[in-house]
């Protein structure tokens, strides 16, 4: 017998289909579908992504033309500076999707990779270590500045590699665990790293992280005076009047590289091994997949992208501070993956953009619009105070009405639609008493054996 939930879903689909047929939507959908499939394959595959990319790249140019101050519900569109933070958080969500969505490892300590990447930028591109003087490709700082000053472009790679190494060191003793036990251990590491950077200002007299004050300032990206004079590239982002735009476009480039890398990994042999482990770890091990090594690769690659994002946001904010690396960030990124659809890159990108916007300025703007248009002056509310409650309600509603996510992965979408039941789930024989009619005969759902 079909489950009640499956029956209810089938009934709802029937109601929707009838309503759409009455309103003429089916004919319009069929026309659009025929026109869409007449387009060449590459246009259907890359056209939407290229269109979205063009709109995103041109956003700083037309932002000033958009309405502001009283846009229904959202109040105003995000500034370019806020958009940089939104894109970086989306990049981290895509990296976490490798661990959670591809390999099925519940990681509650992803903020640790964010912190390692940010502090790596602080160590390699600031005056934190005044005992030494080392410059390599640095821009925007004088030649006599103390500390280590390496080009931020190299720092992004070095920070990502250092964070990947940290992911391997964390993963080796923890990835032998499964399920809730793995989540608890990763939660522990996610709490240890921020506490360490907060208290590592006096390690036997050595100041590693500058404690609660953080490391500041951190060098800005740039291409130096030589390329600036020859090609016109900005010498240092921080010295330009349009610095926010430069950081914004660079963040888009980093997000694109992350997405392309994750797509290639998903379709690779390693990606197929991740998915096999996610579906059934025991069966994957029985088929010869090296579980420990494969899961460690997932952890290291997810850490790589998290470290690169952390290093870039540290350069953007010109500092790395312990208050930025709370446990809430790990849960927030996990919500992005769940909301978008576990394993779905485009779903995570969309959900990451929505939740990051709500976190940066969306909830505050919504509260301002509600207070200006709906609530009287005597009953004003501050929506941002209830942000985690709002995120929780969003996730609960998604689990109730669209558990596969906003843009589900094709495999998981089929699983959810089928409800986990198929012809093989039907009983091979119907259990009957020896004195009942049809005892011992095979049960057939379309021709039930009558009970006498």
C-alpha positions as CSV (number, residue, x, y, z in Angstrom):
1,X,0.0,0.0,0.0
2,X,1.3,3.5,-0.8
3,X,2.2,5.7,2.1
4,X,-0.2,8.5,3.1
5,X,2.5,11.2,2.3
6,X,2.9,9.8,-1.3
7,X,-0.9,9.7,-1.8
8,X,-1.2,13.3,-0.6
9,X,1.5,14.5,-2.9
10,X,-0.1,12.7,-5.9
11,X,-3.5,14.3,-5.0
12,X,-1.9,17.8,-4.8
13,X,-0.2,17.3,-8.1
14,X,-3.5,16.3,-9.6
15,X,-5.2,19.4,-8.2
16,X,-2.5,21.6,-9.6
17,X,-2.6,20.0,-13.0
18,X,-6.4,20.4,-13.2
19,X,-6.1,24.1,-12.1
20,X,-3.4,24.8,-14.6
21,X,-5.4,23.1,-17.4
22,X,-8.5,25.2,-16.6
23,X,-6.5,28.5,-16.6
24,X,-4.7,27.7,-19.9
25,X,-1.3,27.5,-18.2
26,X,-0.6,24.0,-19.6
27,X,-0.8,25.3,-23.2
28,X,1.5,28.2,-22.4
29,X,4.0,25.9,-20.7
30,X,3.9,23.5,-23.6
31,X,4.6,26.3,-26.0
32,X,7.5,27.6,-24.0
33,X,8.9,24.1,-23.5
34,X,8.8,23.4,-27.3
35,X,10.5,26.8,-28.0
36,X,13.2,26.1,-25.4
37,X,14.1,22.6,-26.7
38,X,14.4,24.0,-30.2
39,X,17.4,26.0,-29.1
40,X,20.8,24.5,-29.6
41,X,22.1,22.3,-26.8
42,X,25.0,24.7,-25.7
43,X,22.5,27.6,-25.6
44,X,20.2,25.7,-23.3
45,X,23.1,24.5,-21.1
46,X,25.1,27.7,-20.8
47,X,22.7,30.5,-21.7
48,X,21.0,31.0,-18.3
49,X,24.3,31.0,-16.5
50,X,25.9,33.5,-18.9
51,X,22.8,35.7,-18.6
52,X,23.0,35.7,-14.8
53,X,26.7,36.4,-14.9
54,X,26.2,39.4,-17.2
55,X,23.6,40.8,-14.9
56,X,25.8,40.2,-11.8
57,X,28.9,41.8,-13.4
58,X,27.0,44.9,-14.5
59,X,25.4,45.3,-11.1
60,X,27.6,48.2,-9.9
61,X,26.7,50.2,-13.0
62,X,23.0,50.0,-12.7
63,X,22.6,49.9,-9.0
64,X,22.2,53.6,-8.7
65,X,19.3,53.5,-11.2
66,X,17.4,51.0,-9.1
67,X,14.7,52.2,-6.8
68,X,15.8,52.7,-3.2
69,X,14.2,53.6,0.1
70,X,10.8,52.1,-0.3
71,X,11.0,48.9,-2.5
72,X,8.2,46.7,-1.3
73,X,9.4,44.4,1.5
74,X,13.1,44.5,0.7
75,X,13.3,48.3,1.2
76,X,16.5,48.7,-0.9
77,X,18.9,46.6,-3.0
78,X,22.2,45.6,-1.4
79,X,25.2,47.9,-1.8
80,X,28.3,46.8,-3.7
81,X,30.2,46.4,-0.4
82,X,27.5,44.2,1.0
83,X,27.4,42.1,-2.2
84,X,31.1,41.2,-1.7
85,X,30.3,39.6,1.6
86,X,27.3,37.9,0.1
87,X,29.4,36.4,-2.7
88,X,32.2,35.2,-0.3
89,X,29.6,33.5,2.0
90,X,28.1,31.8,-1.1
91,X,31.6,30.6,-2.1
92,X,32.0,29.0,1.4
93,X,28.6,27.4,1.0
94,X,29.7,25.8,-2.3
95,X,32.8,24.5,-0.6
96,X,30.8,23.0,2.3
97,X,28.5,21.4,-0.3
98,X,31.5,19.2,-1.3
99,X,31.7,17.8,2.2
100,X,27.9,17.6,3.0
101,X,26.2,17.4,-0.3
102,X,28.6,15.3,-2.3
103,X,30.1,13.0,0.3
104,X,27.3,13.1,2.9
105,X,29.6,14.1,5.9
106,X,27.8,16.2,8.4
107,X,30.3,19.0,9.2
108,X,29.4,21.4,12.0
109,X,32.8,23.0,12.2
110,X,33.3,24.6,8.8
111,X,34.0,27.9,10.5
112,X,37.4,26.6,11.5
113,X,38.5,26.6,7.9
114,X,37.2,30.1,7.5
115,X,39.3,31.2,10.5
116,X,42.4,29.4,9.3
117,X,42.2,31.0,5.9
118,X,41.6,34.5,7.4
119,X,44.5,34.2,9.9
120,X,46.8,32.8,7.2
121,X,46.3,36.0,5.3
122,X,47.0,37.9,8.5
123,X,50.3,36.1,9.0
124,X,51.5,36.3,5.4
125,X,50.3,39.8,4.4
126,X,50.5,42.1,7.4
127,X,52.9,43.6,10.0
128,X,51.9,41.0,12.6
129,X,55.4,39.5,12.9
130,X,57.5,42.7,13.4
131,X,60.6,40.6,14.2
132,X,61.1,39.9,10.4
133,X,61.0,42.0,7.3
134,X,60.0,40.0,4.1
135,X,58.4,41.4,1.0
136,X,57.4,39.4,-2.1
137,X,55.1,40.9,-4.7
138,X,53.5,43.1,-2.1
139,X,51.5,46.2,-3.2
140,X,50.2,49.2,-1.3
141,X,52.9,49.1,1.5
142,X,56.3,50.8,1.7
143,X,59.5,48.8,1.2
144,X,60.7,49.4,4.7
145,X,57.5,48.1,6.4
146,X,58.1,45.4,9.0
147,X,56.4,42.0,8.9
148,X,55.7,39.5,6.1
149,X,54.1,41.1,3.0
150,X,53.4,38.6,0.2
151,X,51.2,39.3,-2.8
152,X,47.6,38.6,-1.8
153,X,47.2,36.5,-5.0
154,X,49.8,34.1,-3.7
155,X,48.4,34.4,-0.2
156,X,45.0,33.2,-1.4
157,X,46.7,30.0,-2.8
158,X,48.9,29.5,0.2
159,X,46.1,30.1,2.7
160,X,43.9,27.6,0.8
161,X,46.6,25.0,0.8
162,X,47.4,25.6,4.5
163,X,43.7,25.2,5.3
164,X,43.5,22.0,3.2
165,X,46.4,20.7,5.2
166,X,44.5,21.6,8.4
167,X,41.4,19.8,7.0
168,X,43.5,16.7,6.5
169,X,44.9,16.9,10.0
170,X,41.4,17.4,11.5
171,X,39.9,14.7,9.2
172,X,42.3,11.9,9.8
173,X,41.2,11.2,13.4
174,X,37.6,12.1,12.9
175,X,36.4,10.7,9.6
176,X,36.4,7.2,10.9
177,X,33.2,8.2,12.7
178,X,29.8,8.4,11.2
179,X,26.6,10.4,11.5
180,X,25.9,12.2,14.8
181,X,29.3,11.2,16.2
182,X,31.1,12.9,13.3
183,X,28.9,16.0,13.7
184,X,29.8,16.3,17.4
185,X,33.5,15.9,16.8
186,X,33.6,18.5,14.0
187,X,31.5,20.8,16.2
188,X,34.3,20.4,18.8
189,X,37.0,21.4,16.3
190,X,34.8,24.3,15.1
191,X,34.9,25.6,18.7
192,X,38.5,24.9,19.3
193,X,40.0,26.9,16.5
194,X,38.2,30.3,17.3
195,X,39.1,29.8,21.0
196,X,42.7,29.2,20.0
197,X,43.0,32.3,17.9
198,X,41.3,34.3,20.7
199,X,43.9,33.2,23.2
200,X,47.0,32.7,21.2
201,X,48.4,36.1,21.9
202,X,51.0,34.8,24.3
203,X,52.3,31.4,23.4
204,X,55.3,31.3,25.7
205,X,55.7,35.0,25.1
206,X,55.1,34.8,21.3
207,X,52.1,36.8,19.8
208,X,50.6,34.6,17.1
209,X,47.1,36.0,16.7
210,X,47.1,39.3,18.7
211,X,44.2,37.9,20.8
212,X,40.8,39.6,20.9
213,X,42.2,42.6,18.9
214,X,42.8,40.4,15.8
215,X,45.3,41.1,13.1
216,X,44.9,44.4,11.3
217,X,45.6,45.9,8.8
218,X,46.0,43.2,6.2
219,X,47.4,44.1,2.8
220,X,45.1,44.8,-0.1
221,X,45.0,43.0,-3.5
222,X,46.5,44.7,-6.5
223,X,48.8,44.4,-9.5
224,X,51.6,46.8,-8.7
225,X,52.9,49.9,-10.3
226,X,54.5,48.1,-13.3
227,X,51.2,46.5,-14.6
228,X,49.4,49.7,-13.7
229,X,51.6,51.8,-15.9
230,X,51.7,49.3,-18.8
231,X,48.2,47.9,-18.9
232,X,46.2,50.1,-16.5
233,X,45.4,47.5,-13.9
234,X,44.9,48.9,-10.4
235,X,48.1,49.1,-8.4
236,X,46.3,48.4,-5.1
237,X,42.6,48.0,-4.6
238,X,42.5,50.0,-1.4
239,X,44.0,53.1,-3.2
240,X,41.3,53.2,-5.9
241,X,38.1,55.3,-5.6
242,X,36.1,52.3,-6.9
243,X,37.7,49.8,-4.5
244,X,34.4,48.1,-3.7
245,X,33.8,47.4,-7.4
246,X,37.2,45.8,-7.8
247,X,36.6,43.6,-4.7
248,X,33.2,42.7,-6.1
249,X,34.4,41.7,-9.5
250,X,37.2,39.7,-8.0
251,X,34.8,37.9,-5.6
252,X,32.7,37.0,-8.6
253,X,35.7,35.5,-10.4
254,X,36.6,33.5,-7.3
255,X,33.0,32.2,-7.1
256,X,33.1,31.2,-10.7
257,X,36.4,29.3,-10.3
258,X,34.9,27.5,-7.2
259,X,31.7,26.5,-9.1
260,X,33.7,25.3,-12.2
261,X,36.0,23.2,-9.9
262,X,33.1,21.7,-8.0
263,X,31.3,20.7,-11.2
264,X,34.5,19.1,-12.6
265,X,35.0,17.3,-9.3
266,X,31.4,16.1,-9.2
267,X,31.7,14.5,-12.7
268,X,35.1,13.0,-12.0
269,X,35.9,9.5,-10.7
270,X,36.5,11.0,-7.2
271,X,33.1,12.7,-7.3
272,X,31.4,9.4,-8.2
273,X,33.1,7.8,-5.2
274,X,31.9,10.6,-3.0
275,X,28.3,10.1,-4.1
276,X,28.6,6.3,-3.6
277,X,29.7,6.9,0.0
278,X,26.9,9.3,0.5
279,X,24.3,6.8,-0.8
280,X,25.6,3.8,1.1
281,X,29.0,3.9,2.8
282,X,29.0,0.1,3.6
283,X,28.2,-0.8,0.0
284,X,30.8,1.6,-1.3
285,X,33.5,0.1,0.9
286,X,32.4,-3.4,-0.3
287,X,32.9,-2.3,-3.9
288,X,36.5,-1.4,-3.2
289,X,36.3,2.4,-2.7
290,X,38.9,3.5,-0.1
291,X,36.6,5.1,2.4
292,X,39.1,6.9,4.6
293,X,41.1,8.4,1.7
294,X,38.1,9.4,-0.3
295,X,36.4,11.1,2.7
296,X,39.7,12.9,3.6
297,X,39.9,14.2,0.0
298,X,36.3,15.7,0.4
299,X,37.3,17.3,3.7
300,X,40.5,18.7,2.3
301,X,38.9,20.1,-0.8
302,X,36.0,21.7,1.1
303,X,38.6,23.2,3.5
304,X,40.6,24.5,0.5
305,X,37.7,26.7,-0.7
306,X,36.8,27.8,2.8
307,X,40.4,28.9,3.4
308,X,40.5,30.8,0.1
309,X,37.2,32.6,1.0
310,X,38.5,33.4,4.5
311,X,41.7,34.9,3.2
312,X,39.9,37.0,0.6
313,X,37.3,38.4,3.1
314,X,40.2,39.2,5.5
315,X,41.9,41.2,2.9
316,X,38.6,42.9,2.0
317,X,37.9,43.8,5.7
318,X,41.6,44.7,6.1
319,X,41.7,42.5,9.2
320,X,40.9,39.1,10.8
321,X,39.1,39.2,14.2
322,X,38.0,36.4,16.5
323,X,34.5,37.7,16.8
324,X,33.9,36.8,13.1
325,X,34.3,33.1,13.6
326,X,31.5,32.0,15.9
327,X,29.7,28.6,15.7
328,X,26.7,30.3,14.2
329,X,28.6,30.7,10.9
330,X,28.9,26.9,10.6
331,X,25.2,26.4,11.1
332,X,24.4,29.3,8.8
333,X,26.4,27.8,5.9
334,X,24.8,24.4,6.5
335,X,21.4,26.0,6.2
336,X,22.5,27.4,2.8
337,X,23.3,23.8,1.6
338,X,20.1,22.4,3.0
339,X,17.9,25.2,1.6
340,X,19.4,25.0,-1.9
341,X,19.5,21.2,-2.1
342,X,22.3,19.0,-0.9
343,X,24.6,18.2,-3.7
344,X,23.1,20.9,-6.0
345,X,25.6,23.5,-6.9
346,X,23.2,26.0,-8.4
347,X,20.7,25.4,-5.6
348,X,23.4,26.2,-3.0
349,X,24.4,29.4,-5.0
350,X,20.8,30.6,-5.0
351,X,20.2,29.7,-1.3
352,X,23.5,31.1,-0.3
353,X,22.8,34.4,-2.0
354,X,19.4,34.7,-0.3
355,X,20.4,33.8,3.2
356,X,23.6,35.8,3.0
357,X,21.6,38.9,1.9
358,X,19.2,38.4,4.7
359,X,22.1,38.1,7.2
360,X,24.1,41.1,5.8
361,X,21.3,43.7,5.4
362,X,18.1,42.0,4.2
363,X,16.4,41.4,7.6
364,X,17.3,45.0,8.7
365,X,15.8,46.4,5.5
366,X,12.7,44.3,5.8
367,X,12.2,45.5,9.4
368,X,12.6,49.1,8.2
369,X,10.0,48.7,5.5
370,X,7.5,47.0,7.8
371,X,8.0,49.8,10.4
372,X,7.5,52.5,7.8
373,X,4.5,50.9,6.0
374,X,2.7,48.6,8.4
375,X,3.4,49.1,12.1
376,X,2.6,52.3,14.0
377,X,5.4,54.3,15.8
378,X,4.3,52.8,19.1
379,X,4.8,49.2,18.0
380,X,8.1,49.2,16.0
381,X,9.9,45.9,15.6
382,X,13.6,45.0,15.0
383,X,13.4,42.0,12.7
384,X,17.2,41.3,12.8
385,X,16.9,40.3,16.5
386,X,15.0,37.2,15.4
387,X,17.3,36.2,12.6
388,X,18.1,32.7,13.8
389,X,14.4,32.0,14.5
390,X,13.6,33.2,11.0
391,X,16.2,30.9,9.5
392,X,14.8,28.0,11.5
393,X,11.3,28.7,10.3
394,X,12.6,28.8,6.7
395,X,14.3,25.4,7.1
396,X,11.3,23.8,8.8
397,X,9.0,25.0,6.0
398,X,11.4,23.7,3.4
399,X,11.5,20.3,5.0
400,X,7.7,20.2,5.1
401,X,6.9,21.4,1.6
402,X,10.1,21.0,-0.5
403,X,12.6,18.7,1.2
404,X,14.7,18.3,-1.9
405,X,15.7,22.0,-1.8
406,X,15.1,25.0,-4.0
407,X,17.0,23.5,-7.0
408,X,17.5,19.9,-6.2
409,X,20.2,17.6,-7.7
410,X,18.7,15.4,-10.3
411,X,19.5,12.2,-8.4
412,X,18.0,13.4,-5.1
413,X,15.0,14.8,-6.9
414,X,14.2,11.4,-8.4
415,X,14.6,9.8,-5.0
416,X,12.3,12.3,-3.3
417,X,9.6,12.0,-6.1
418,X,9.7,8.2,-5.9
419,X,9.4,8.4,-2.2
420,X,11.9,5.6,-1.8
421,X,9.4,3.0,-3.0
422,X,9.4,1.0,-6.2
423,X,8.4,-2.4,-7.6
424,X,11.1,-4.1,-5.5
425,X,9.6,-2.7,-2.3
426,X,6.4,-4.7,-2.8
427,X,6.2,-8.0,-0.8
428,X,7.2,-11.1,-2.7
429,X,4.6,-13.2,-1.0
430,X,1.6,-12.2,1.1
431,X,1.6,-13.8,4.5
432,X,-1.5,-15.8,5.1
433,X,-2.6,-18.5,7.3
434,X,-2.6,-22.0,6.0
435,X,-6.4,-22.2,6.1
436,X,-6.9,-18.9,4.1
437,X,-7.6,-18.8,0.4
438,X,-4.5,-18.1,-1.8
439,X,-2.1,-19.1,0.9
440,X,1.5,-19.3,-0.5
441,X,0.6,-17.4,-3.7
442,X,2.6,-14.4,-4.8
443,X,1.0,-11.1,-4.0
444,X,0.1,-8.9,-7.0
445,X,-0.8,-5.2,-6.2
446,X,-3.0,-4.9,-9.3
447,X,-4.9,-8.1,-8.6
448,X,-5.2,-8.4,-4.8
449,X,-6.0,-11.9,-3.6
450,X,-9.4,-11.8,-1.9
451,X,-9.5,-12.9,1.7
452,X,-12.2,-15.4,2.3
